[in-house]
Amino acid sequence: NHKTVQRLMKEMGLKSLVRMKKYRSYKGSVGKIAPNILSRKFVASNPNEKWVTDITEFHLFGEKLYLSPVLDLFNGEIIAYNIQSRPTYKLVSIML
């Protein structure tokens, strides 16, 4: 019974922590899937040969921020980036 568990946890001084659900931008496959051009070869022999991008979520001071950078695989240099509070298309289009 949940009341018995609650009483036992109170006697033992235990508390449960409820974690917030992680953000998921979409569920399932939506739209077209791009071809795998890099084939997991994330090293470039010349600058500006391979650029990659992704959106990363950060938690700062109780707020979520989303970072969208363009990374050069030759030396790991960030070419351009944008930070916003929502992961929308506008975040990526401004960065580009």
C-alpha positions in Angstrom: 0.0 0.0 0.0 1.3 3.5 -0.8 0.4 4.8 2.7 2.5 2.1 4.3 5.5 3.0 2.0 4.9 6.7 2.9 4.9 5.9 6.6 8.0 3.8 6.5 9.9 6.4 4.4 8.9 9.0 7.0 10.2 6.9 9.8 13.5 6.3 8.0 13.8 9.9 7.0 13.7 9.2 3.3 12.4 11.6 0.7 11.7 11.0 -2.9 12.8 13.4 -5.7 10.6 13.9 -8.7 12.6 14.8 -11.8 11.3 17.0 -14.5 10.6 15.3 -17.8 13.2 15.9 -20.5 12.3 18.0 -23.5 11.8 16.1 -26.7 11.4 18.2 -29.8 9.6 15.5 -31.8 8.5 11.9 -31.5 8.9 9.5 -34.4 10.2 10.3 -37.8 9.0 13.6 -39.3 10.0 14.9 -42.7 12.8 13.8 -44.9 15.9 12.0 -43.5 19.2 13.5 -44.9 21.7 11.1 -46.5 24.7 10.1 -44.4 27.4 11.9 -46.3 30.0 11.9 -43.5 29.7 8.2 -42.8 30.9 8.9 -39.2 34.2 10.3 -40.4 34.3 13.4 -38.2 37.8 14.5 -39.2 38.6 17.0 -42.0 42.0 17.3 -43.7 41.4 21.0 -44.8 39.6 24.0 -43.2 36.0 24.6 -44.3 35.8 21.1 -45.8 33.3 19.7 -43.3 30.9 21.7 -41.1 28.4 20.2 -38.7 25.7 21.6 -36.5 23.4 20.5 -33.6 21.2 22.0 -30.9 22.2 21.6 -27.3 20.1 22.3 -24.2 21.6 24.0 -21.2 20.1 24.6 -17.7 21.3 27.9 -16.2 19.8 29.5 -13.1 16.6 27.6 -13.4 16.1 28.5 -17.1 16.6 26.4 -20.2 18.8 27.8 -23.0 19.4 26.3 -26.4 22.7 26.6 -28.3 23.0 26.1 -32.0 26.6 26.3 -33.3 28.3 25.5 -36.6 31.5 23.6 -36.0 34.4 23.2 -38.4 35.7 19.5 -38.1 39.2 20.5 -39.2 40.2 22.2 -35.9 37.0 22.2 -33.8 36.5 26.0 -34.3 33.0 27.4 -33.9 32.2 29.3 -37.1 28.8 30.8 -35.9 26.4 30.2 -33.1 23.1 31.5 -31.7 21.5 31.1 -28.2 17.7 31.4 -27.5 15.3 30.2 -24.9 13.2 28.1 -27.3 14.4 25.4 -29.9 12.6 26.7 -32.9 13.5 27.0 -36.6 14.3 30.7 -36.0 17.2 29.6 -33.7 18.9 27.8 -36.6 18.0 30.3 -39.4 19.5 33.2 -37.5 22.6 31.2 -36.8 23.0 30.4 -40.5 
